[in-house]
Structures are given as C-alpha cells and as structure tokens.
C-alpha cells in the first residue's frame, strides 16, 4: 500500500487503517509503504498484479475522476475500483476493470480472489483497458470537449438558478408555485431583496486575474509539472481564459 495521512486534511483515517492491519492475523501480508517519491510510482505499478482503490461516497468521486485509476489503466495494471461516479460506470460498462459496490468488503474480496485465480482473463482485461485509455483517456482526448466549448462559449443552462441549487446534484429548475399555493423557497435561497445573482460571478476567478487564489494555485501547479505536460496545459488554458473573458463581456 502506498499513500498515507494528509496533513491538515485527514490525519486519522490512515492511522486507523494501520491499527486494523496490525491486529489482523494476516498482518505479515501487508507492506505499508506510506507516501513514496513520485519517481518510484511506476516501479510500484510494474511490480503490482492488481491496483485496488476503495473510497467513501463523496463528491470528488461522484463528480470528478481518479487520476491514479487512469494511470493504472494506461500502464497496463489491472484495476479493482468501487463503482462511484462516471469512471466507475465506465469501467463496468466496458468491462475495463473489476467493479464492486462502495463499502462492500465481501464483494471486493471475491474480486481479488477471482483476479488471483484467473491471470489470463485479468491480463486480457488489462490489455483492453490500456488500449481504451490510450485512445480516450489521455490529456488531448479529454481536453477536446473543453476546447470545443472555448471555441463557442456559453453559460451553463442552470446559471440563472444558481442561488436555488442546494447541492452539486441539484441542478433541476427550482419548484414553482401555482396561484393557489404558497411559494416553495429553497432552504439556502437568497432573501427576496437580494437581487439576481451577478452573471459574471462564476467566472471572475477564472479569467486570468493574478490576484485570485485559483490563478495563484494553478500557476504554482504548472511550475511543478514537467515541461511537456505544462505546455499541454497552457495550450488548453489560453483559449479557455479567452472564452471566460468573452463571457464576462
């Protein structure tokens, strides 16, 4: 196992995991490496027979993706992942990985046991997943829809009702009331005199303002990337920034 506690964010989960391992009758089967140098990660992947990722249901997995899963697929490492979000659905739909329900330890155990006893089928799955990742999950392929939007930018269809959205899943138009009913007000809707949300507000921090925390964070991240990767990100960032400026007017 690689990875560990995240200082200032989650410093308890990994310690709890270590205690479970120490009390396990199979403790000698575990090798807890903690955080490892990024340069060593490919070597760990090459030595592994199966990459396993389990997680709680959370917005990061539901609305985003998992870079380590994409990297495992691209390196030819077979993957076992709980079915969360679009990535979990993709792996299940195209049979690119071993999928198990979130929180289902028994199901995960069966997947691991199957992988151990079906090396040929597992290798075929990994080869198929690697071909798919090379064609569809690389930076150029995944950035293509964003660049297409930047060429003709429009605001999100639900931008006008941002104030009534209660969670990232709640993007339906707010409820309306008939003449004979009391109006339905979202719990976190602004007061009646708050006025309409500023249409420029969602993009102010993204339009290249060097004072914004988002701009500073993105710039710092680019400095840490290898030159080819940083250049690729900049090729996408420039037209996106221009599109956001156009939306701001």
C-alpha positions as CSV (number, residue, x, y, z in Angstrom):
1,X,0.0,0.0,0.0
2,X,1.2,3.5,-0.9
3,X,-0.1,6.8,0.5
4,X,-0.9,7.9,4.0
5,X,-2.2,10.6,6.2
6,X,-2.9,14.0,4.6
7,X,-1.6,16.7,6.9
8,X,-4.1,19.4,7.8
9,X,-6.9,17.5,6.0
10,X,-7.2,13.9,7.2
11,X,-4.7,12.7,9.7
12,X,-6.8,10.0,11.4
13,X,-8.0,7.6,8.7
14,X,-4.6,6.1,7.7
15,X,-3.7,5.7,11.4
16,X,-6.9,3.8,11.9
17,X,-6.1,1.6,8.9
18,X,-2.6,0.9,10.3
19,X,-4.2,-0.3,13.6
20,X,-6.5,-2.6,11.7
21,X,-3.6,-4.1,9.8
22,X,-1.5,-4.5,13.0
23,X,-4.4,-6.5,14.6
24,X,-5.0,-8.7,11.6
25,X,-3.9,-12.3,11.6
26,X,-2.6,-11.6,8.1
27,X,-0.5,-8.6,9.2
28,X,2.6,-10.1,7.6
29,X,0.9,-10.0,4.2
30,X,0.7,-6.2,4.3
31,X,3.5,-3.8,3.2
32,X,2.6,-0.3,4.2
33,X,5.0,1.9,2.3
34,X,3.4,5.3,3.2
35,X,4.0,8.2,0.8
36,X,6.6,7.4,-1.8
37,X,8.6,9.5,-4.2
38,X,6.6,10.2,-7.4
39,X,9.6,8.9,-9.4
40,X,9.2,5.5,-7.8
41,X,5.5,5.1,-8.5
42,X,6.0,3.5,-12.0
43,X,8.2,0.8,-10.3
44,X,5.4,0.0,-7.8
45,X,2.9,-0.2,-10.6
46,X,5.2,-2.6,-12.6
47,X,5.5,-4.9,-9.5
48,X,1.8,-5.0,-8.8
49,X,-0.6,-7.6,-10.0
50,X,-3.8,-5.6,-9.3
51,X,-4.4,-1.9,-8.4
52,X,-7.1,-1.6,-5.8
53,X,-8.8,1.7,-4.8
54,X,-11.7,1.9,-2.3
55,X,-13.3,5.1,-1.0
56,X,-16.3,6.6,0.6
57,X,-19.1,8.0,-1.5
58,X,-18.1,11.7,-1.9
59,X,-18.4,14.5,-4.4
60,X,-14.8,14.1,-5.6
61,X,-15.5,10.6,-6.9
62,X,-19.1,11.3,-8.0
63,X,-18.4,14.5,-9.9
64,X,-14.7,14.1,-10.8
65,X,-12.4,11.3,-11.6
66,X,-9.4,9.4,-10.2
67,X,-6.0,10.1,-11.8
68,X,-4.4,7.0,-10.2
69,X,-7.1,4.8,-11.8
70,X,-6.4,6.4,-15.2
71,X,-2.6,6.0,-14.7
72,X,-3.1,2.3,-13.8
73,X,-5.2,1.7,-16.8
74,X,-2.6,3.5,-19.0
75,X,0.3,1.5,-17.6
76,X,-1.5,-1.9,-18.2
77,X,-2.1,-2.6,-14.5
78,X,-5.5,-4.3,-13.9
79,X,-7.8,-2.3,-11.7
80,X,-10.4,-3.0,-8.9
81,X,-12.4,0.0,-8.1
82,X,-15.7,0.7,-6.3
83,X,-18.4,1.8,-8.6
84,X,-18.5,5.5,-8.0
85,X,-19.2,8.3,-10.5
86,X,-18.7,8.3,-14.3
87,X,-15.3,6.5,-14.0
88,X,-16.8,3.5,-12.1
89,X,-19.7,3.4,-14.6
90,X,-17.2,3.4,-17.5
91,X,-15.2,0.5,-16.1
92,X,-18.3,-1.5,-15.5
93,X,-20.0,-0.7,-18.9
94,X,-16.9,-1.5,-21.0
95,X,-15.6,-4.3,-18.7
96,X,-12.3,-2.5,-18.2
97,X,-11.9,-3.3,-14.5
98,X,-13.2,-5.3,-11.6
99,X,-16.1,-3.3,-10.0
100,X,-17.6,-3.7,-6.6
101,X,-20.2,-1.7,-4.7
102,X,-18.9,1.0,-2.4
103,X,-18.4,-0.3,1.1
104,X,-18.9,-4.0,0.1
105,X,-15.8,-5.7,1.5
106,X,-17.1,-9.2,0.7
107,X,-17.6,-8.3,-2.9
108,X,-14.1,-6.8,-3.1
109,X,-12.7,-10.0,-1.6
110,X,-14.3,-12.0,-4.3
111,X,-12.9,-9.8,-7.0
112,X,-9.4,-10.1,-5.6
113,X,-9.8,-13.9,-5.3
114,X,-11.0,-14.0,-8.9
115,X,-8.0,-12.0,-10.1
116,X,-5.7,-14.3,-8.3
117,X,-7.2,-17.4,-10.0
118,X,-7.8,-16.0,-13.5
119,X,-4.5,-14.5,-14.6
120,X,-5.2,-14.9,-18.3
121,X,-8.6,-13.2,-18.2
122,X,-7.2,-10.5,-16.0
123,X,-4.3,-9.8,-18.4
124,X,-6.8,-9.6,-21.3
125,X,-8.9,-7.1,-19.4
126,X,-5.8,-5.0,-18.6
127,X,-4.7,-5.0,-22.3
128,X,-8.2,-3.9,-23.4
129,X,-8.3,-1.2,-20.7
130,X,-4.9,0.1,-21.8
131,X,-5.9,0.4,-25.4
132,X,-9.0,2.3,-24.3
133,X,-7.1,4.6,-22.0
134,X,-4.5,5.4,-24.8
135,X,-7.3,6.3,-27.2
136,X,-9.9,8.0,-25.0
137,X,-8.4,9.0,-21.6
138,X,-5.2,10.9,-22.5
139,X,-4.9,14.7,-22.0
140,X,-5.6,15.6,-25.6
141,X,-8.7,13.4,-25.8
142,X,-10.2,14.6,-22.5
143,X,-9.4,18.2,-23.2
144,X,-11.1,18.2,-26.6
145,X,-14.7,18.9,-25.4
146,X,-13.4,21.8,-23.3
147,X,-11.6,23.3,-26.3
148,X,-14.7,22.8,-28.4
149,X,-16.7,24.8,-25.7
150,X,-14.0,27.5,-25.7
151,X,-14.4,28.0,-29.4
152,X,-18.0,28.9,-28.9
153,X,-18.5,29.5,-25.1
154,X,-22.0,29.6,-23.5
155,X,-23.0,29.7,-19.9
156,X,-24.3,26.6,-18.1
157,X,-28.0,26.1,-18.7
158,X,-28.7,26.4,-14.9
159,X,-26.6,29.6,-14.4
160,X,-29.7,31.7,-13.8
161,X,-30.9,29.5,-10.9
162,X,-27.5,29.1,-9.1
163,X,-29.0,30.7,-6.0
164,X,-31.5,27.9,-5.7
165,X,-29.1,24.9,-6.1
166,X,-28.7,23.1,-2.8
167,X,-26.1,20.5,-3.8
168,X,-24.0,19.6,-6.8
169,X,-26.6,17.0,-7.7
170,X,-29.5,19.5,-7.6
171,X,-29.4,21.2,-11.0
172,X,-33.1,21.0,-11.8
173,X,-35.1,24.2,-12.1
174,X,-36.5,25.3,-8.7
175,X,-40.0,24.4,-7.8
176,X,-42.7,26.9,-8.8
177,X,-46.0,27.6,-7.1
178,X,-49.4,28.0,-8.6
179,X,-51.7,30.9,-7.7
180,X,-53.4,28.9,-5.0
181,X,-50.3,27.6,-3.3
182,X,-47.6,29.1,-1.0
183,X,-44.4,29.6,-2.8
184,X,-41.7,27.0,-2.4
185,X,-38.4,28.5,-1.3
186,X,-35.1,26.6,-1.4
187,X,-33.5,26.4,2.1
188,X,-30.4,28.4,1.0
189,X,-32.1,30.7,-1.5
190,X,-31.2,34.4,-1.0
191,X,-33.8,36.7,0.5
192,X,-36.3,38.3,-1.8
193,X,-34.4,41.6,-1.8
194,X,-31.0,40.1,-2.6
195,X,-31.5,40.6,-6.3
196,X,-30.5,38.3,-9.1
197,X,-27.0,36.7,-8.9
198,X,-24.3,38.5,-10.8
199,X,-23.9,36.7,-14.1
200,X,-20.2,37.4,-14.1
201,X,-19.6,36.0,-10.6
202,X,-19.0,32.4,-11.6
203,X,-16.1,33.3,-13.9
204,X,-14.3,36.2,-12.2
205,X,-11.8,34.0,-10.5
206,X,-11.1,32.0,-13.7
207,X,-10.4,34.8,-16.2
208,X,-6.7,35.2,-15.5
209,X,-6.8,37.6,-12.6
210,X,-3.3,37.1,-11.0
211,X,-4.8,38.1,-7.6
212,X,-7.3,35.3,-7.4
213,X,-6.4,32.2,-5.3
214,X,-7.4,30.0,-8.1
215,X,-5.0,31.7,-10.5
216,X,-2.1,31.5,-8.0
217,X,-2.8,27.8,-7.2
218,X,-2.9,26.9,-10.9
219,X,0.3,28.8,-11.6
220,X,2.1,27.0,-8.8
221,X,0.8,23.7,-10.0
222,X,2.1,24.4,-13.5
223,X,5.5,25.2,-12.1
224,X,5.7,21.7,-10.7
225,X,4.7,19.9,-13.9
226,X,7.3,18.5,-16.3
227,X,7.7,20.9,-19.3
228,X,5.8,18.8,-21.9
229,X,2.8,18.5,-19.5
230,X,2.9,22.2,-18.5
231,X,3.0,23.2,-22.2
232,X,0.0,21.0,-22.9
233,X,-2.0,22.5,-20.1
234,X,-1.1,26.0,-21.3
235,X,-2.3,25.2,-24.8
236,X,-5.7,24.4,-23.3
237,X,-5.7,27.2,-20.7
238,X,-5.1,30.1,-23.1
239,X,-8.3,29.6,-25.2
240,X,-10.3,28.8,-22.1
241,X,-9.2,32.0,-20.4
242,X,-10.1,33.9,-23.6
243,X,-13.6,32.2,-23.6
244,X,-14.2,33.2,-20.0
245,X,-13.3,36.8,-20.7
246,X,-15.8,36.8,-23.6
247,X,-18.5,35.6,-21.2
248,X,-17.6,38.3,-18.8
249,X,-18.1,40.8,-21.6
